């Protein structure tokens, strides 16, 4: 998991350095591996797109 690119991307999303992360269907389990271990995971809100694509945005006030 050390080389997982989503570690850095989720941190950047939380800090507001990027507005969203697009996770393709093939990369979902790589993303999930990092996301599931975060205490603030409920603040990352996903919007389903076509063909299994999910767009995640950070909403600090999410529960």
Backbone bond lengths (Angstrom), bond angles and torsions (degrees), N, CA, C in turn:
res aa  C-N    CA-C-N  psi(-1)  N-CA   C-N-CA  omega(-1)  CA-C   N-CA-C  phi
1 X - - - 1.448 - - 1.534 110.39 -
2 X 1.306 119.13 -15.57 1.458 122.47 -178.29 1.524 112.56 -57.66
3 X 1.309 118.18 -36.16 1.456 122.57 -176.91 1.525 112.36 -94.21
4 X 1.293 117.24 11.93 1.458 121.35 -178.15 1.530 109.29 -71.35
5 X 1.329 117.92 119.83 1.473 120.75 -177.13 1.525 113.45 -66.08
6 X 1.318 117.22 -18.95 1.457 119.97 -177.51 1.528 113.24 -75.27
7 X 1.310 118.38 -16.47 1.466 120.68 174.97 1.522 108.86 -59.93
8 X 1.307 116.16 -52.85 1.464 122.03 -179.17 1.529 111.33 -68.86
9 X 1.324 116.90 -41.12 1.466 120.01 -178.85 1.527 112.30 -63.34
10 X 1.317 117.75 -41.02 1.466 120.06 178.59 1.526 111.10 -66.60
11 X 1.328 117.00 -37.93 1.466 120.17 176.75 1.531 110.98 -64.23
12 X 1.324 116.53 -42.90 1.468 120.57 178.76 1.524 111.24 -64.89
13 X 1.310 116.69 -38.92 1.458 121.24 178.44 1.522 110.38 -63.47
14 X 1.313 117.01 -43.94 1.467 121.62 179.07 1.527 111.77 -63.05
15 X 1.333 116.68 -39.82 1.458 121.41 -178.89 1.529 112.91 -76.42
16 X 1.324 116.88 -10.06 1.457 120.28 -179.11 1.520 113.80 85.35
17 X 1.318 117.21 11.16 1.461 121.29 179.40 1.528 111.53 -73.02
18 X 1.321 116.34 -26.80 1.461 122.63 173.16 1.525 107.63 -131.85
19 X 1.318 117.20 156.92 1.465 120.88 -176.07 1.515 114.07 -91.98
20 X 1.330 116.37 -26.77 1.457 119.19 -177.49 1.514 110.76 -159.71
21 X 1.321 114.57 161.86 1.459 122.56 173.79 1.524 106.18 -123.06
22 X 1.312 116.06 129.18 1.463 120.37 175.85 1.528 107.15 -100.93
23 X 1.323 115.60 120.35 1.463 121.47 -179.59 1.524 107.89 -110.09
24 X 1.311 115.31 116.56 1.463 120.95 177.60 1.530 109.61 -76.82
25 X 1.291 115.79 156.69 1.468 123.09 -178.16 1.535 111.56 -50.36
26 X 1.320 116.39 -43.93 1.467 121.14 -176.58 1.529 112.77 -68.15
27 X 1.329 117.65 -21.50 1.466 121.11 -176.58 1.524 112.90 -102.69
28 X 1.327 117.51 2.53 1.458 119.45 -173.74 1.527 113.10 -58.55
29 X 1.310 118.70 -44.19 1.466 119.96 -176.88 1.529 111.70 -69.73
30 X 1.317 117.50 -28.70 1.468 121.17 174.05 1.523 109.13 -66.89
31 X 1.331 116.90 -43.92 1.461 122.38 176.38 1.518 110.42 -62.34
32 X 1.322 116.89 -48.21 1.465 122.64 -175.76 1.526 111.66 -60.43
33 X 1.318 116.61 -35.35 1.459 121.96 179.95 1.534 111.33 -55.55
34 X 1.313 116.70 -38.03 1.465 121.93 179.09 1.524 110.63 -84.87
35 X 1.306 116.23 -46.51 1.469 122.41 -175.11 1.522 112.73 -59.48
36 X 1.319 118.30 -41.71 1.468 122.74 -174.36 1.530 111.86 -64.49
37 X 1.333 118.06 -25.88 1.462 121.61 -178.10 1.525 113.49 -88.70
38 X 1.317 117.90 -3.79 1.468 120.86 -177.95 1.517 111.11 -86.06
39 X 1.325 116.39 136.20 1.462 120.75 177.27 1.516 111.76 -68.40
40 X 1.328 116.85 -27.12 1.468 121.42 -178.57 1.535 112.68 -97.56
41 X 1.315 117.50 22.12 1.467 120.86 -174.73 1.524 113.64 -58.50
42 X 1.328 118.27 -28.84 1.462 119.67 -179.38 1.529 111.86 -72.12
43 X 1.315 117.27 -12.74 1.462 120.85 176.88 1.523 112.18 -81.70
44 X 1.323 116.82 -13.97 1.461 121.36 176.24 1.524 107.87 -91.80
45 X 1.305 115.50 106.91 1.461 121.32 -174.23 1.520 109.01 -101.12
46 X 1.325 115.65 125.89 1.454 121.07 -179.04 1.513 112.30 -101.01
47 X 1.321 114.88 141.32 1.458 121.90 175.78 1.523 107.52 -118.86
48 X 1.316 115.97 120.36 1.461 120.83 -177.46 1.518 110.53 -70.49
49 X 1.316 114.94 137.66 1.453 121.80 176.31 1.518 109.88 -118.05
50 X 1.295 116.03 -165.58 1.458 121.32 -179.95 1.517 111.63 -78.10
51 X 1.308 115.95 150.61 1.467 123.85 175.23 1.522 114.02 57.97
52 X 1.317 117.57 32.26 1.456 121.35 175.20 1.512 114.99 85.06
53 X 1.310 118.12 5.26 1.468 121.69 179.32 1.526 108.99 -77.41
54 X 1.340 116.64 138.32 1.462 121.84 177.42 1.525 108.16 -126.68
55 X 1.335 115.65 132.69 1.460 121.47 177.71 1.524 107.35 -106.19
56 X 1.332 115.40 119.03 1.468 120.76 179.95 1.513 110.38 -102.13
57 X 1.330 114.96 137.69 1.460 122.96 174.27 1.531 106.93 -129.67
58 X 1.321 115.23 157.68 1.465 120.30 -179.10 1.521 109.34 -100.41
59 X 1.313 115.56 126.69 1.473 122.10 176.75 1.522 107.54 -127.12
60 X 1.309 115.53 101.71 1.469 121.66 -173.73 1.520 113.59 -59.34
61 X 1.322 118.14 -28.42 1.455 119.95 -177.60 1.520 113.45 -92.00
62 X 1.333 118.72 9.92 1.466 121.61 176.97 1.515 109.86 -73.06
63 X 1.321 115.69 151.29 1.472 119.48 179.96 1.470 111.88 -106.66
